[in-house]
Amino acid sequence: MHGTRRTAKEAANGTGRVAGRADRNGGRAGRKGGRVRHPERTRERILEAATAEFSAHGLGGARVDSIARAARVNKRMLYHYFGNKEDLFLAVLERAYENIRRQESALALDDLAPVEAMRRLVRFTFDYFVGNQYFVALLNSENLHKARHIRRSPRATSINRPIVGALGRILRRGRKVGVFRGSVDPLQLYISIAGIAYFYFSNIHTLSTIFARDLNSAPALAERRKHVTEVILGYLRR
């Protein structure tokens, strides 16, 4: 018998159908040449590739060809899903905000005592920047464009509003039990939490150079994490 022998894993896709090789249009070629589309999987691959490209090169330096190649799709399919390069950049920004907000919501801050809830949020924010420095790069790029893209998002406010509401609840509970000061605007507080962490990572290379210290080393990150937490809690305590 001639031809390539398929393994059981290659021959079945879990639904009883014969699975073929992946094509460059986001689906799989079946035995008779038909394609089984996986639009959500394809869309996610494009977003992953675009996130890497935009964070590495900014909007201006990013190349659609590179994104399509990394996502294993052709440019026609990429434009089919996202329209154009700037719309793709907006989708990447929305996804980046969704990622951090989803993980914040999983912290279960309402179930913790106010001081512990605030400590957990501050540490999470700092740790998120440590593990996702691409996020800093994306924000830097969008700020260069004066928020031109995220301003077009119909979802930007609804994605980001919950964290301010969560902080407001923590502050109210803290005031009620006498551990937090009054008259703290939750939005201003969040900007301070994010800003302290953001500045460190957006300037980490220049700061490390001018002060001759590796601020991206594990000891330096641990020291900074502790400092940021103490600064915020020190401000809030009565």
LINSULHU-V451723 format. One record per pair of residues at least 24 apart in sequence whose ideal C-beta (glycine too) atoms are under 10 Angstrom apart, sorted by sequence separation. I is the first residue (numbers start at 1). J is the second residue. D is the distance in Angstrom with one decimal. If there is no record, write none. Layout:
i=<I,I>
j=<J,J>
d=<D,D>
This chain:
i=<46,47,49,64,100,103,104,163,164,166,200,45,46,60,67,100,103,164,200,45,46,59,62,161,164,167,44,45,46,59,62,163,164,197,200,43,45,50,100,196,197,200,42,49,59,99,100,103,42,43,59,62,160,163,42,46,54,58,163,196,197,46,50,100,196,59,99,196,43,47,54,59,42,43,46,47,50,53,54,100,193,196,42,46,53,96,99,192,193,196,55,39,42,43,50,51,54,96,97,125,193,42,43,49,50,53,54,96,192,193,51,52,192,39,47,50,51,55,96,97,39,46,50,51,54,92,93,96,97,121,49,95,96,189,192,24,47,48,51,24,26,46,47,50,51,93,121,26,27,46,92,93,96,121,189,24,25,26,47,48,189,24,25,26,43,47,51,93,23,24,25,47,89,92,93,117,118,121,22,23,24,27,92,117,120,23,25,26,44,184,24,25,26,89,90,117,118,184,24,89,97,117,118,180,23,26,93,96,109,116,117,179,181,25,26,94,114,115,139,180,181,89,93,94,97,110,114,117,118,180,181,182,92,93,98,101,102,105,109,113,114,117,179,180,181,90,91,97,101,104,105,109,112,114,115,140,179,180,86,89,90,94,97,100,101,104,107,110,114,115,139,143,179,89,90,93,94,100,101,102,109,110,113,114,178,88,89,90,94,98,101,105,109,112,113,114,118,136,140,175,86,87,90,91,94,97,98,101,104,114,115,118,136,139,140,174,86,90,93,96,97,100,110,114,135,136,139,174,175,95,109,113,114,115,136,137,174,87,94,101,114,115,125,129,136,137,171,86,90,93,113,114,128,135,136,170,126,130,136,121,125,126,129,133,136,121,124,125,128,129,132,133,122,126,127,130,118,122,125,126,129,130,133,121,122,125,126,129,124,125,129,122,123,126,118,122,126,129,55,55,56,55,58,59,62,54,55,57,58,61,55,56,60,52,55,58,59,51,54,55,58,59,133,51,54,55,57,58,60,55,59,60,51,55,58,59,130,51,54,58,54,130,59,59,130,129,100,127,130,126,130,126,127,126,125,126,126,123,126,122,123,125,126,125,123,122,123,122,125,121,122,120,122,123,119,122,118,119,121,122,119,118,119,118,115,118,118,115,114,115>
j=<70,71,73,88,124,127,128,187,188,190,224,70,71,85,92,125,128,189,225,71,72,85,88,187,190,193,71,72,73,86,89,190,191,224,227,71,73,78,128,224,225,228,71,78,88,128,129,132,72,73,89,92,190,193,73,77,85,89,194,227,228,78,82,132,228,92,132,229,77,81,88,93,77,78,81,82,85,88,89,135,228,231,78,82,89,132,135,228,229,232,92,77,80,81,88,89,92,134,135,163,231,81,82,88,89,92,93,135,231,232,91,92,232,80,88,91,92,96,137,138,81,88,92,93,96,134,135,138,139,163,92,138,139,232,235,68,91,92,95,69,71,91,92,95,96,138,166,72,73,92,138,139,142,167,235,71,72,73,94,95,236,72,73,74,91,95,99,141,72,73,74,96,138,141,142,166,167,170,72,73,74,77,142,167,170,74,76,77,95,235,76,77,78,141,142,169,170,236,77,142,150,170,171,233,77,80,147,150,163,170,171,233,235,80,81,149,169,170,194,235,236,145,149,150,153,166,170,173,174,236,237,238,149,150,155,158,159,162,166,170,171,174,236,237,238,148,149,155,159,162,163,167,170,172,173,198,237,238,145,148,149,153,156,159,160,163,166,169,173,174,198,202,238,149,150,153,154,160,161,162,169,170,173,174,238,149,150,151,155,159,162,166,170,173,174,175,179,197,201,236,148,149,152,153,156,159,160,163,166,176,177,180,198,201,202,236,149,153,156,159,160,163,173,177,198,199,202,237,238,159,173,177,178,179,200,201,238,152,159,166,179,180,190,194,201,202,236,152,156,159,179,180,194,201,202,236,193,197,203,189,193,194,197,201,204,190,193,194,197,198,201,202,192,196,197,200,189,193,196,197,200,201,204,193,194,197,198,201,197,198,202,196,197,200,193,197,201,204,132,133,134,134,137,138,141,134,135,137,138,141,136,137,141,134,137,140,141,134,137,138,141,142,216,135,138,139,141,142,144,140,144,145,137,141,144,145,216,138,141,145,142,218,148,149,221,221,194,221,224,221,225,224,225,225,225,226,227,225,228,225,226,228,229,229,228,228,229,229,232,229,230,229,231,232,229,232,229,230,232,233,232,232,233,233,233,236,237,236,236,237>
d=<8.9,8.4,8.8,7.9,9.1,9.9,8.5,9.5,9.9,9.2,6.0,8.3,4.5,10.0,9.8,8.4,6.9,8.8,9.7,4.4,9.4,7.6,9.0,9.9,5.9,8.4,9.1,6.6,6.4,7.4,7.8,6.1,9.7,8.5,9.6,9.4,7.1,8.6,5.8,9.1,8.9,7.9,7.7,9.1,9.7,8.9,9.4,9.5,8.8,9.8,5.3,9.6,9.2,9.5,6.3,8.1,9.4,9.6,9.1,8.8,6.2,5.8,8.1,7.6,5.2,9.5,7.7,9.9,9.9,9.1,8.3,10.0,7.0,9.8,6.1,8.7,9.0,9.5,5.9,6.9,7.9,6.7,9.3,6.9,9.8,8.2,8.0,9.9,9.7,7.5,8.5,9.9,9.5,5.4,5.4,9.9,5.6,7.8,8.9,9.5,9.4,7.1,8.3,9.9,7.4,9.0,8.7,5.5,8.6,5.9,9.7,9.7,6.9,9.6,8.1,7.6,5.2,8.9,10.0,9.4,7.7,7.4,5.1,9.5,9.5,9.7,9.8,5.5,9.6,8.4,9.8,9.7,8.2,7.7,7.8,8.5,6.4,9.5,7.2,9.4,8.5,8.6,6.2,9.1,7.1,6.2,7.8,8.2,9.9,9.4,6.7,8.4,9.6,7.5,8.4,9.4,9.5,5.4,9.6,9.3,7.8,6.1,6.4,9.1,8.7,5.6,9.6,9.0,8.9,5.8,6.3,9.6,8.6,9.8,6.1,8.5,8.3,7.6,6.9,9.0,5.2,9.5,9.7,9.2,9.9,9.3,7.9,5.5,9.1,8.3,9.7,5.1,9.4,8.1,9.2,8.8,5.8,6.7,7.6,8.0,8.1,4.9,8.5,9.3,9.7,8.9,9.4,9.9,9.5,9.8,9.9,9.6,8.0,9.0,8.3,9.4,9.2,9.2,9.6,9.6,6.2,8.9,6.2,7.7,8.8,7.2,5.4,8.0,7.4,4.9,7.1,8.6,9.2,5.2,8.6,9.9,9.4,6.5,5.4,9.6,7.8,8.4,8.1,6.8,5.1,9.3,9.5,8.7,5.8,7.7,8.4,8.5,8.4,8.8,10.0,9.4,6.7,6.7,9.3,9.7,4.4,5.7,7.0,9.5,6.5,5.6,8.5,6.2,4.8,7.1,7.2,9.4,6.8,5.5,6.8,7.4,9.7,9.1,9.1,9.9,7.8,8.0,8.2,3.5,6.6,9.9,9.4,9.4,6.2,5.8,6.3,7.9,6.1,9.5,8.8,8.5,9.4,9.2,9.9,9.8,8.4,8.4,6.2,9.2,7.1,5.0,9.5,6.3,7.3,8.5,9.3,8.0,6.5,10.0,6.0,7.0,6.2,6.1,8.2,9.9,6.0,8.6,8.5,6.6,9.0,9.7,7.8,8.9,8.8,9.8,9.9,8.1,9.9,5.7,9.4,9.4,9.0,8.7,6.8,9.9,5.7,8.0,8.8,8.7,4.8,8.6,7.8,8.9,9.3,10.0,8.3,6.2,9.6,8.8,5.2,9.4,8.7,8.8,9.7,9.8,5.4,9.7,5.0,5.8,8.8,8.9,9.7,6.1,8.0,6.7,9.6,9.2,9.8,8.3,9.0,9.6,8.9,5.7,8.7,4.7,7.5,7.7,8.4,7.1,9.9,5.3,9.9,4.8,10.0,8.9,9.1,8.7,9.9,8.2,8.9,8.3,9.1,9.7,9.5,8.2,8.2,3.8,7.7,9.3,8.9,8.5,7.9,9.2,9.0,9.3,8.4,7.4,8.3,7.3,4.0,7.8,5.4,6.2,7.8,5.4,4.4,7.9,9.1,9.3,6.2,9.8,8.9,9.5,8.5,9.1,8.0,9.0,9.6,7.8,7.3,6.6,8.9,7.4,6.5,9.3,9.4,9.8,9.5,7.9,6.0,9.7,9.5,9.0,9.4,8.3,8.0,7.3,7.2,4.9,9.9,9.5,9.6,6.4,5.5,8.6,9.2,8.3,7.7,9.8,8.3,6.2,5.9,4.8,9.5,9.7,9.3,9.6,8.7,10.0,5.9,5.0,8.7,9.6,8.9,7.5,8.5,6.8,6.4,6.3,6.8,6.5,9.8,8.3,8.8,8.0>
